[in-house]
Every structure is written in C-alpha cells, then in structure tokens.
Amino acid sequence: MAKSNPMQPPSDITPPDYPFQMICSDYFTYNSNDYVVIVDRYSNWPMVYKSESGAEGLVKRLRETFGIPEELTSDGGPQFTAGKTQEFLKAWGVRHRLSSVANPHANCRAEMAVKTVKRMLVDNITAIGSLDVDNFQRALLMYRNSIDPETKASPALILFGRPIK
C-alpha cells in the first residue's frame, strides 16, 4: 500500500479589503430543488438563489448588484468547472480558487452558509421550492442582522452601517 501524503494544515487566506472583493459559493439540493449560496468573505453577507443557470448565471446576478468579485472560491463542482463558466470568469478577470476534498477549510464559509440556509428552508419555502415567501425572507433577514462571532458585527451593519428591515 502506498504511503499517503500527510494532511497539511489549512493555508492562510488573505482577507479581503472590501465587500464583495472575494466570495465563496456552493450548490446544494434540498427537497429535489437545486440552490446556490453565495457568501461575501468580508461581511459574511449570505445570498441564496434557486439554481437555474449555473455559476455563470450567479456571477452575472452578482455583477448587477455588487459588481464583479476579484475571487470566487468554490468546491470545484461541475457548475463551477464548466467551460462556459470558466470562460465567463476569465473574461471578467475573476480568479477561481478551488477548495479540495482534502482541504475543505478553503470553502468553509460557503459550507457553513449551506448548513444555515438548509435550516432556514425547513418550513419556510413553498412546495415547489420557491424562496419568494415571507417566512424564508424573514429568516434570511434575521440572519443578515445577527452578530457574527468572527467579525463581531452583523453582515448588514458591515455593509450598510445599520440593521436592515
């Protein structure tokens, strides 16, 4: 049996200097519906969308609201490694940083956000998986206004300087 390489400690990741400079993202399935979570690494601001058009669509949506990030971290799933997505990221100058199964810490924020969003989805979405319902939007609003233990501020406070309603 071949010796395996010893597990390396997680490498330090340079923190972002401003909101939406660096984002993390992950796709997941809940009740047969596909969703994507995006998390801003600066503020921990979470966004969740029902997945319709792969990673290219999510970056386009992000571009409309927050501009183009310098870096996108993902787990390297097929939505992120598709040729069309890679072409789009390259054309817009977005570095694609891949985490690996051996080093899942690299996409930890996105993985944690997926767990949080899955908890929010329970009893808060429609039978067809729509996120456009008051209960889910309230849960997301509460999360965005909650103090993050790492930053000692809420995502809303970091981005907007105040809680949001």
C-alpha positions in Angstrom: 0.0 0.0 0.0 1.4 3.4 -0.9 2.0 6.0 1.8 -0.4 8.9 1.6 0.8 12.4 1.9 0.3 13.8 5.4 -2.6 16.1 5.9 -1.5 19.7 5.6 -2.8 22.4 7.9 -5.2 24.9 6.1 -3.2 27.6 4.4 -3.8 31.2 5.4 -6.1 33.0 3.1 -5.5 36.7 2.6 -8.6 38.5 3.9 -10.5 40.8 1.6 -10.1 44.6 1.8 -13.7 45.5 1.0 -17.2 43.9 0.5 -17.6 41.5 -2.5 -14.0 41.5 -3.4 -13.9 37.8 -2.5 -16.9 35.5 -2.5 -17.5 31.8 -1.7 -20.2 29.8 -3.3 -21.7 26.3 -3.2 -24.5 24.5 -4.8 -26.8 22.1 -2.9 -30.1 20.2 -3.3 -33.0 20.3 -0.9 -36.3 18.5 -1.4 -35.3 17.8 -5.1 -34.7 21.5 -5.8 -31.2 22.9 -6.6 -30.0 26.1 -4.9 -26.8 28.1 -4.8 -25.4 30.0 -1.8 -23.0 32.9 -2.2 -21.2 34.4 0.8 -19.2 37.6 0.9 -16.0 36.9 2.7 -15.7 40.5 4.0 -19.1 40.8 5.7 -20.4 37.2 5.7 -23.5 38.5 3.8 -25.3 35.4 2.5 -27.4 35.2 -0.6 -29.3 32.2 -1.8 -31.0 31.6 -5.1 -32.9 28.7 -6.7 -30.3 27.4 -9.2 -31.3 27.9 -12.8 -28.3 28.8 -14.9 -25.1 27.5 -13.3 -22.2 29.6 -11.9 -22.1 31.9 -14.9 -25.7 33.0 -14.0 -24.8 33.6 -10.4 -21.8 35.8 -11.2 -24.0 37.8 -13.7 -26.6 38.3 -11.0 -23.9 39.3 -8.5 -22.5 41.7 -11.1 -25.8 43.5 -11.4 -25.9 44.3 -7.6 -22.4 44.3 -6.1 -20.0 44.3 -9.1 -17.6 41.6 -10.2 -15.6 39.9 -7.4 -11.8 39.5 -7.7 -12.0 36.0 -6.4 -14.6 33.2 -6.3 -13.9 30.2 -4.1 -15.8 27.0 -4.8 -15.5 23.3 -4.3 -14.9 22.7 -7.9 -18.3 21.2 -8.6 -19.4 20.8 -12.2 -21.3 24.1 -12.2 -18.0 25.9 -11.5 -15.7 24.0 -13.8 -17.9 24.0 -16.9 -16.1 25.5 -19.9 -18.7 28.3 -20.3 -18.4 29.3 -16.7 -14.6 29.3 -16.8 -14.7 31.5 -20.0 -17.0 33.9 -18.3 -14.8 34.2 -15.2 -11.7 34.6 -17.3 -13.4 37.3 -19.5 -14.3 39.3 -16.3 -11.0 38.8 -14.6 -12.3 36.7 -11.7 -9.7 34.3 -10.1 -11.3 30.9 -9.4 -9.9 29.4 -6.2 -10.8 25.8 -5.8 -11.0 24.0 -2.4 -10.5 20.3 -2.4 -11.9 17.3 -0.6 -8.6 17.1 1.3 -8.8 20.8 2.3 -12.4 21.7 2.8 -11.4 24.6 5.0 -10.8 26.7 1.9 -14.6 26.9 1.3 -15.7 26.8 4.9 -17.8 29.9 4.8 -19.9 28.6 1.9 -20.2 25.2 3.5 -21.4 26.8 6.8 -23.8 29.0 4.9 -25.3 26.0 3.2 -26.0 24.4 6.6 -27.6 27.6 7.8 -29.7 28.1 4.7 -30.9 24.4 4.8 -32.1 25.1 8.3 -33.9 28.2 7.1 -35.5 26.3 4.2 -37.3 23.9 6.6 -40.9 25.0 6.8 -40.1 28.3 5.1 -40.4 27.6 1.4 -43.3 26.6 -0.9 -43.9 23.1 -2.1 -42.1 23.9 -5.4 -39.1 25.2 -3.6 -39.7 29.0 -4.1 -37.7 31.3 -1.9 -40.1 34.2 -2.6 -42.2 33.7 0.6 -42.3 35.9 3.7 -41.2 33.2 6.1 -38.0 32.5 4.2 -37.2 36.2 3.6 -37.8 36.9 7.4 -35.4 34.1 8.3 -32.7 35.5 5.9 -33.3 39.0 7.2 -32.8 37.8 10.8 -29.5 36.1 9.8 -28.2 39.1 8.0 -28.9 41.2 11.1 -27.4 38.7 13.5 -24.0 39.4 15.1 -21.3 37.2 13.6 -18.9 35.8 16.2 -15.9 36.3 13.9 -16.5 39.9 12.8 -18.3 41.0 16.0 -20.9 42.7 13.8 -23.8 41.7 11.6 -23.4 41.4 7.9 -26.0 44.2 7.4 -24.0 46.5 9.8 -20.8 45.8 7.9 -22.4 46.5 4.5 -24.8 49.3 5.3 -23.8 50.7 8.7 -27.1 49.8 10.2 -29.5 46.9 10.7 -31.9 46.4 7.8 -35.7 46.0 8.0 
